[in-house]
Amino acid sequence: MVFSTPAFLFLFFPSALVIYWLCAPAWRNVVILCASLIFYATGPGAYVPLLLAYIVWNWLVGLTIVRVAPRWSKSILFIGVSADVGALVYYKYFHFLLDIFSPIVAVSDIQETHSATLQAIPLGISFFSFQAMSYLIDAYRGTIVPTPSIIEFTTYKSFFPQLIAGPIVRYVEVKDDLHSRTITVDDLFEGIYRLTTGLAMKTLIADPLASVATGILETSATQLTTALVWTAMLAYTFQILFDFAGYSAMAIGMARMLGFHFPENFNRPYTAITITDFWRRWHMTLTRWFRDYLYIPLGGNRHGGVQTMRNLVIVFFLCGLWHGAATQFIVWGLYHGALLVIERVTKWDRRDYGPLGRGLQRGVTLFLVVIGWVFFRAENLTHATTLLQLMFGLHQQGVPIKGMAFYLTADKVFLFAVATVVALDLIPRPSLNPRLLTGLRGVTVITLLVISASAVSASGFSPFIYFQF
């Protein structure tokens, strides 16, 4: 099941919400738990036994960490995290690793056996694996007290707004809400506003621009020109922002309507003045996860420039690998790691160049981000190389069967303009009377909900980009 489908918007979520509100507070976690398991089980690529195994395993390991003698707790943590990582590697990276080692080891029989037992990567495994590891590490560090309630833990681990594609919510961020929560009128209004705006971002901007990017990038290189590839990559740049930020907004909104307060996941990333700033704004819960559970334990920036650069490269190598079991994702991660190292060495991220200089920095940063998205979007590394060569005029220009006018129709040009204004935060924010502001937000919600619902009904199934991770 996907947030932007009629079945979810008009049947599943309203029904779950009504049942939740009608239940006594003591039963509300059970309602969420049941709804979450149904939601996951009906999703494409769902693997319910694996999710349940993660839940039981990490609940037991979390309790064991704090109950054994201190000298054993680190070993228990290692066993627990190793099992989580091992399952992630087996289900997501096994084929990739076999391909790497196939020139030196006979792996054909292993590949056939693995393929026979696993048809697809389990839905959401990257997200619930990282969430599980954060729970165990926080328990070991004493940041949290593991819950003795399997109902509460299952509710946390399977909570459907964030189960598939984040935000990566840590237990410490919702433990109070899991115990007791109240839902105010402000919570409901804010939740509806975030849900509606997220849906509009997905259906009214991301999906139409996706058709531009897909239509061009799936064309043979013999039909592509520099202008067409740049158009496609700009469309994809906006698509991935509004698709993923839209999902996150919907997740935060639905959680708010159920009494939970999720951390923000995006903060106008395309307004960043440096790549360092970009990663403080893009997929912020993942960035914080790598910072707190990998970068800082590796030493962070505490042991000199060389080790800092090493740590950045390690983190972004794994960040790229987390996004996909393919070489182009690793290159994308290393590309961003290299840019961060360059910023550290040149101190580009620490100098104030004035208003004009900051504008130039934003332009350069966005340009570098767009180049990075080529690796993210390409089918493989060869495809990425071809696209980059075309973008910079280093590849023979093709002869398009469909010209620019075919892709940039009037409605698509309008969407590009809207996406630019919103993504670059060019909308003025005048000071308004609070009542007037509330009224305007109400009108916005109703308008976007009607238009988005119409788009959902007309377009059918359209998965979110980050579902594949």
C-alpha positions as CSV (number, residue, x, y, z in Angstrom):
1,M,0.0,0.0,0.0
2,V,1.3,3.5,-0.9
3,F,0.3,6.8,0.8
4,S,-0.7,8.3,-2.6
5,T,-3.2,5.7,-3.6
6,P,-7.0,6.0,-3.4
7,A,-7.1,2.8,-1.2
8,F,-4.9,4.4,1.4
9,L,-6.2,7.9,1.3
10,F,-9.9,7.2,1.1
11,L,-10.2,3.9,3.0
12,F,-7.3,2.6,5.0
13,F,-6.1,5.8,6.8
14,P,-9.6,7.3,7.5
15,S,-10.7,3.9,8.9
16,A,-7.6,3.5,11.0
17,L,-8.0,7.0,12.3
18,V,-11.7,6.6,13.3
19,I,-11.1,3.3,15.0
20,Y,-8.1,4.8,16.8
21,W,-10.1,7.8,18.1
22,L,-13.0,5.6,19.2
23,C,-10.8,3.3,21.2
24,A,-9.8,3.8,24.8
25,P,-6.2,5.2,25.2
26,A,-5.0,1.8,26.6
27,W,-5.9,0.1,23.3
28,R,-4.6,2.7,20.9
29,N,-1.1,1.2,20.6
30,V,-2.8,-2.1,19.6
31,V,-4.8,-0.3,17.0
32,I,-1.7,1.3,15.5
33,L,0.1,-2.1,15.7
34,C,-2.6,-3.9,13.8
35,A,-3.0,-1.2,11.2
36,S,0.7,-1.1,10.7
37,L,1.0,-4.8,10.1
38,I,-1.9,-4.7,7.6
39,F,-0.3,-1.7,5.9
40,Y,3.0,-3.5,5.5
41,A,1.6,-6.8,4.5
42,T,-0.3,-5.2,1.6
43,G,2.7,-3.3,0.3
44,P,4.7,-4.3,-2.8
45,G,7.7,-6.5,-1.7
46,A,6.5,-6.9,1.8
47,Y,8.2,-9.6,3.9
48,V,6.2,-9.8,7.1
49,P,8.2,-12.7,8.7
50,L,11.4,-10.7,8.4
51,L,9.8,-7.6,10.0
52,L,8.5,-9.7,12.9
53,A,11.8,-11.4,13.3
54,Y,13.5,-7.9,13.6
55,I,10.9,-6.9,16.1
56,V,11.3,-9.9,18.4
57,W,15.0,-10.1,18.1
58,N,15.8,-6.5,18.9
59,W,13.2,-6.3,21.7
60,L,14.9,-9.3,23.4
61,V,18.4,-8.0,22.7
62,G,17.6,-4.6,24.0
63,L,16.3,-6.0,27.3
64,T,19.3,-8.3,27.6
65,I,21.8,-5.5,27.1
66,V,20.6,-3.7,30.3
67,R,20.1,-6.8,32.4
68,V,23.4,-8.6,32.0
69,A,26.5,-7.7,33.8
70,P,28.2,-4.6,32.3
71,R,31.2,-6.6,31.1
72,W,28.8,-8.6,28.9
73,S,26.7,-5.8,27.5
74,K,29.1,-4.8,24.7
75,S,29.2,-8.4,23.5
76,I,25.4,-8.6,23.5
77,L,25.3,-5.3,21.5
78,F,27.8,-6.7,19.0
79,I,25.7,-9.9,18.5
80,G,22.5,-7.9,18.2
81,V,23.8,-5.4,15.7
82,S,25.7,-8.1,13.8
83,A,22.4,-10.0,13.3
84,D,20.7,-6.8,12.0
85,V,23.5,-6.0,9.6
86,G,23.8,-9.6,8.6
87,A,20.1,-9.8,7.6
88,L,20.4,-6.5,5.7
89,V,23.5,-7.8,3.8
90,Y,21.8,-11.0,3.0
91,Y,18.6,-9.6,1.7
92,K,19.9,-6.4,0.0
93,Y,23.6,-6.9,-0.9
94,F,24.1,-10.6,-1.3
95,H,23.8,-10.6,-5.1
96,F,26.0,-7.5,-5.3
97,L,28.8,-9.1,-3.3
98,L,28.6,-12.3,-5.3
99,D,29.0,-10.3,-8.5
100,I,32.1,-8.7,-7.0
101,F,33.6,-12.0,-6.0
102,S,32.4,-14.1,-9.0
103,P,35.7,-13.6,-11.0
104,I,37.7,-15.4,-8.2
105,V,35.1,-17.7,-6.7
106,A,32.5,-20.0,-8.3
107,V,29.2,-18.6,-7.0
108,S,26.7,-19.6,-9.7
109,D,25.1,-22.3,-7.5
110,I,24.9,-19.9,-4.5
111,Q,23.3,-17.2,-6.7
112,E,20.7,-19.7,-8.0
113,T,19.8,-20.8,-4.4
114,H,19.6,-17.2,-3.2
115,S,17.4,-16.1,-6.1
116,A,15.1,-19.0,-5.6
117,T,14.5,-18.1,-1.9
118,L,14.4,-14.3,-2.4
119,Q,12.5,-12.7,-5.3
120,A,12.8,-9.1,-4.2
121,I,14.5,-6.9,-1.6
122,P,12.1,-6.8,1.4
123,L,10.1,-3.5,1.6
124,G,11.6,-0.9,3.9
125,I,14.5,-3.1,5.1
126,S,17.1,-0.3,5.0
127,F,15.0,1.9,7.2
128,F,13.8,-0.6,9.8
129,S,17.3,-2.1,10.0
130,F,18.9,1.3,10.9
131,Q,16.1,2.0,13.3
132,A,16.7,-1.3,15.1
133,M,20.4,-0.7,15.4
134,S,19.9,2.8,16.8
135,Y,17.6,1.3,19.5
136,L,20.2,-1.3,20.6
137,I,23.1,1.3,20.5
138,D,21.0,3.8,22.5
139,A,20.2,1.0,25.0
140,Y,23.9,0.2,25.4
141,R,24.8,3.9,25.8
142,G,22.1,4.4,28.4
143,T,20.3,7.0,26.3
144,I,17.1,5.0,26.6
145,V,15.6,2.4,28.9
146,P,14.4,-0.5,26.7
147,T,10.7,-1.1,27.0
148,P,9.5,-4.3,28.6
149,S,6.3,-4.1,26.6
150,I,6.4,-6.1,23.3
151,I,3.2,-4.2,22.3
152,E,4.9,-0.9,22.7
153,F,8.0,-2.0,20.9
154,T,6.1,-3.5,18.0
155,T,4.1,-0.3,17.7
156,Y,7.3,1.7,17.6
157,K,9.1,-0.6,15.1
158,S,6.1,-1.1,12.7
159,F,4.5,2.3,12.9
160,F,3.2,2.6,9.4
161,P,3.8,6.3,8.7
162,Q,7.6,5.8,8.9
163,L,8.0,2.1,8.4
164,I,8.7,2.0,4.6
165,A,10.8,5.1,3.9
166,G,11.4,7.0,7.1
167,P,12.0,9.5,8.7
168,I,14.3,7.2,10.7
169,V,12.7,7.8,14.1
170,R,14.7,6.9,17.1
171,Y,13.0,5.4,20.2
172,V,14.2,8.3,22.4
173,E,12.2,10.7,20.1
174,V,8.9,9.0,20.6
175,K,9.1,7.1,23.9
176,D,7.0,9.7,25.7
177,D,4.4,9.6,22.9
178,L,4.3,5.8,23.1
179,H,3.4,5.9,26.8
180,S,0.8,8.6,26.7
181,R,-0.4,11.2,24.2
182,T,-3.1,13.7,23.7
183,I,-4.4,15.0,20.4
184,T,-5.3,18.7,20.3
185,V,-7.2,20.6,17.6
186,D,-3.8,22.2,16.7
187,D,-2.3,18.7,16.2
188,L,-5.2,17.7,13.9
189,F,-5.0,20.8,11.9
190,E,-1.2,20.7,11.6
191,G,-1.4,17.0,10.7
192,I,-3.9,17.6,8.0
193,Y,-1.9,20.5,6.6
194,R,1.3,18.5,6.5
195,L,-0.5,15.4,5.0
196,T,-2.1,17.5,2.3
197,T,0.9,19.5,1.3
198,G,3.0,16.4,1.2
199,L,0.4,14.7,-1.1
200,A,0.4,17.8,-3.3
201,M,4.2,17.7,-3.6
202,K,4.1,14.1,-4.7
203,T,1.1,14.1,-7.0
204,L,1.2,17.6,-8.4
205,I,4.9,18.3,-8.8
206,A,7.0,15.1,-8.5
207,D,5.0,12.7,-10.6
208,P,4.5,15.0,-13.6
209,L,8.1,16.0,-13.6
210,A,9.0,12.3,-13.3
211,S,7.4,11.8,-16.7
212,V,9.8,14.4,-18.2
213,A,12.9,12.8,-16.6
214,T,11.9,9.2,-17.5
215,G,10.8,10.0,-21.0
216,I,14.2,11.5,-21.8
217,L,16.5,9.3,-19.8
218,E,15.0,6.1,-21.1
219,T,15.7,7.2,-24.7
220,S,18.7,5.8,-26.5
221,A,21.8,8.0,-26.4
222,T,21.7,8.3,-30.2
223,Q,18.6,10.4,-29.7
224,L,19.8,12.6,-26.8
225,T,21.3,16.1,-26.9
226,T,23.0,18.2,-24.2
227,A,19.9,20.3,-23.7
228,L,17.6,17.3,-23.4
229,V,19.8,15.6,-20.7
230,W,20.1,18.8,-18.7
231,T,16.3,19.2,-18.9
232,A,15.9,15.6,-17.7
233,M,18.3,16.0,-14.8
234,L,16.7,19.2,-13.6
235,A,13.3,17.5,-13.8
236,Y,14.8,14.6,-11.7
237,T,16.4,17.0,-9.3
238,F,13.0,18.5,-8.5
239,Q,11.3,15.1,-8.7
240,I,13.4,13.4,-6.0
241,L,13.1,16.4,-3.7
242,F,9.3,16.7,-3.9
243,D,8.8,13.0,-3.9
244,F,10.8,12.2,-0.8
245,A,10.1,15.5,1.0
246,G,6.4,14.9,0.2
247,Y,6.5,11.4,1.7
248,S,8.2,12.7,4.8
249,A,5.6,15.5,5.1
250,M,2.8,13.0,4.8
251,A,4.4,10.7,7.4
252,I,4.9,13.6,9.8
253,G,1.3,14.8,9.3
254,M,-0.3,11.3,9.8
255,A,1.9,10.8,12.9
256,R,0.8,14.2,14.3
257,M,-2.9,13.2,13.8
258,L,-2.2,10.1,15.9
259,G,-0.4,12.1,18.6
260,F,3.2,11.5,17.7
261,H,5.8,14.2,16.9
262,F,8.3,13.0,14.3
263,P,11.6,14.9,13.6
264,E,11.7,16.9,10.4
265,N,13.5,15.3,7.5
266,F,14.0,18.2,5.1
267,N,14.8,21.8,5.5
268,R,14.9,23.5,2.0
269,P,18.0,21.6,0.9
270,Y,18.3,23.3,-2.5
271,T,19.0,26.6,-0.7
272,A,22.2,25.2,0.8
273,I,25.3,27.3,0.4
274,T,27.7,24.4,0.6
275,I,27.6,20.6,0.3
276,T,28.1,20.5,4.1
277,D,25.0,22.7,4.5
278,F,23.1,20.5,2.0
279,W,23.6,17.4,4.2
280,R,22.4,19.3,7.2
281,R,19.1,19.9,5.2
282,W,18.6,16.7,3.1
283,H,17.3,13.5,4.7
284,M,18.3,14.9,8.0
285,T,17.4,11.8,10.1
286,L,19.7,9.6,8.0
287,T,22.5,12.2,8.2
288,R,22.1,12.4,12.0
289,W,22.1,8.6,12.1
290,F,25.5,8.4,10.3
291,R,26.9,11.2,12.4
292,D,25.9,9.8,15.8
293,Y,26.4,6.1,15.2
294,L,29.4,6.1,12.7
295,Y,31.1,9.4,12.2
296,I,31.5,10.4,15.8
297,P,32.5,6.8,17.0
298,L,35.1,6.8,14.3
299,G,36.6,9.9,15.8
300,G,34.7,12.6,14.0
301,N,36.9,15.6,13.5
302,R,38.7,15.2,16.8
303,H,42.0,13.7,15.6
304,G,43.2,16.0,12.9
305,G,42.5,16.7,9.3
306,V,43.6,13.4,7.8
307,Q,41.5,11.2,10.0
308,T,38.6,13.6,9.6
309,M,38.8,13.2,5.8
310,R,39.1,9.4,6.2
311,N,36.0,9.4,8.4
312,L,34.0,11.5,5.9
313,V,34.9,9.1,3.0
314,I,34.0,6.0,5.1
315,V,30.7,7.5,6.1
316,F,29.7,8.6,2.6
317,F,30.9,5.4,1.0
318,L,28.4,3.6,3.3
319,C,25.8,6.2,2.8
320,G,26.0,5.5,-0.9
321,L,25.9,1.8,-0.4
322,W,22.9,2.2,2.0
323,H,21.0,3.7,-0.9
324,G,21.5,0.8,-3.3
325,A,23.5,-2.3,-4.0
326,A,25.1,-1.0,-7.2
327,T,28.3,0.7,-8.2
328,Q,26.7,4.0,-9.2
329,F,25.4,4.5,-5.7
330,I,28.8,4.0,-4.2
331,V,30.2,6.5,-6.7
332,W,27.5,8.9,-5.7
333,G,28.4,8.5,-2.0
334,L,32.1,8.9,-2.7
335,Y,31.4,11.9,-4.9
336,H,29.7,13.7,-2.0
337,G,32.4,12.5,0.4
338,A,35.1,14.0,-1.8
339,L,33.2,17.3,-2.0
340,L,33.0,17.5,1.7
341,V,36.7,16.8,2.0
342,I,37.4,19.6,-0.5
343,E,35.3,22.0,1.4
344,R,37.2,21.1,4.6
345,V,40.6,21.6,2.9
346,T,39.6,24.9,1.2
347,K,37.5,26.1,4.1
348,W,34.9,26.9,1.4
349,D,32.2,26.1,4.0
350,R,33.5,28.5,6.6
351,R,34.0,31.7,4.8
352,D,31.5,34.5,4.5
353,Y,31.6,35.9,1.0
354,G,28.8,38.4,1.5
355,P,25.3,38.4,-0.1
356,L,26.6,38.2,-3.7
357,G,29.1,35.5,-2.8
358,R,26.4,33.5,-0.9
359,G,24.3,33.6,-4.0
360,L,27.2,32.2,-6.1
361,Q,27.8,29.5,-3.4
362,R,24.2,28.4,-3.7
363,G,24.4,28.2,-7.4
364,V,27.6,26.2,-7.3
365,T,26.2,23.9,-4.6
366,L,23.0,23.2,-6.6
367,F,25.1,22.6,-9.7
368,L,27.2,20.0,-7.9
369,V,24.1,18.3,-6.4
370,V,22.5,18.0,-9.9
371,I,25.7,16.4,-11.2
372,G,25.6,13.9,-8.3
373,W,22.0,13.0,-9.0
374,V,23.2,11.6,-12.4
375,F,24.8,8.7,-10.6
376,F,21.7,8.3,-8.4
377,R,19.3,8.2,-11.4
378,A,21.4,6.3,-14.0
379,E,20.7,2.6,-14.6
380,N,24.4,1.8,-14.1
381,L,27.8,3.4,-14.1
382,T,28.2,3.2,-17.9
383,H,24.8,5.0,-18.3
384,A,25.9,7.7,-15.9
385,T,29.1,8.3,-17.7
386,T,27.3,8.7,-21.0
387,L,24.8,11.1,-19.5
388,L,27.6,13.2,-18.0
389,Q,29.5,13.3,-21.3
390,L,26.4,14.5,-23.0
391,M,25.8,17.2,-20.4
392,F,29.2,18.6,-20.9
393,G,29.4,18.2,-24.7
394,L,31.9,15.4,-24.6
395,H,29.7,12.9,-26.4
396,Q,28.4,13.0,-29.9
397,Q,25.0,14.8,-30.1
398,G,22.1,12.5,-31.0
399,V,19.3,13.2,-33.4
400,P,16.1,13.4,-31.3
401,I,12.9,11.8,-32.5
402,K,11.1,13.8,-29.9
403,G,12.3,17.4,-29.5
404,M,12.3,19.7,-26.5
405,A,8.7,20.9,-27.3
406,F,7.4,17.4,-26.8
407,Y,8.6,17.2,-23.2
408,L,8.3,20.9,-22.2
409,T,4.7,21.5,-22.8
410,A,3.0,24.5,-21.2
411,D,1.9,22.6,-18.1
412,K,5.4,21.2,-17.6
413,V,7.0,24.6,-17.9
414,F,4.6,25.9,-15.3
415,L,5.5,23.0,-13.0
416,F,9.2,23.8,-13.5
417,A,8.5,27.4,-12.4
418,V,6.5,26.3,-9.4
419,A,9.1,23.8,-8.4
420,T,11.9,26.4,-8.7
421,V,10.0,28.9,-6.6
422,V,9.2,26.4,-3.8
423,A,12.5,24.6,-3.8
424,L,14.6,27.7,-3.8
425,D,12.4,29.3,-1.2
426,L,11.5,32.3,-3.3
427,I,8.1,32.8,-1.8
428,P,7.9,36.0,0.3
429,R,6.7,35.5,3.9
430,P,4.9,38.7,4.9
431,S,3.8,39.1,8.6
432,L,0.1,38.2,8.8
433,N,-2.5,38.3,11.5
434,P,-2.6,34.8,13.1
435,R,-6.3,34.4,12.3
436,L,-5.8,35.4,8.7
437,L,-2.8,33.0,8.4
438,T,-4.9,30.1,9.8
439,G,-7.7,31.0,7.3
440,L,-5.2,31.0,4.4
441,R,-3.8,27.7,5.5
442,G,-7.3,26.2,5.7
443,V,-8.1,27.4,2.2
444,T,-4.8,26.0,1.0
445,V,-5.6,22.6,2.6
446,I,-9.0,22.3,1.0
447,T,-7.7,23.4,-2.5
448,L,-4.7,21.1,-2.5
449,L,-6.7,18.2,-1.1
450,V,-9.3,18.5,-3.9
451,I,-6.8,18.8,-6.7
452,S,-4.4,16.2,-5.3
453,A,-7.3,13.7,-4.7
454,S,-8.3,14.2,-8.4
455,A,-4.8,13.6,-9.5
456,V,-4.5,10.4,-7.4
457,S,-7.8,9.1,-8.8
458,A,-6.7,9.8,-12.3
459,S,-3.0,8.6,-12.1
460,G,-3.3,5.3,-10.2
461,F,-0.3,3.6,-8.6
462,S,2.9,5.7,-8.4
463,P,5.5,4.4,-5.9
464,F,7.7,6.8,-3.9
465,I,11.4,6.9,-5.1
466,Y,12.8,5.9,-1.7
467,F,10.6,2.7,-1.5
468,Q,13.4,1.0,-3.5
469,F,15.9,1.6,-0.7
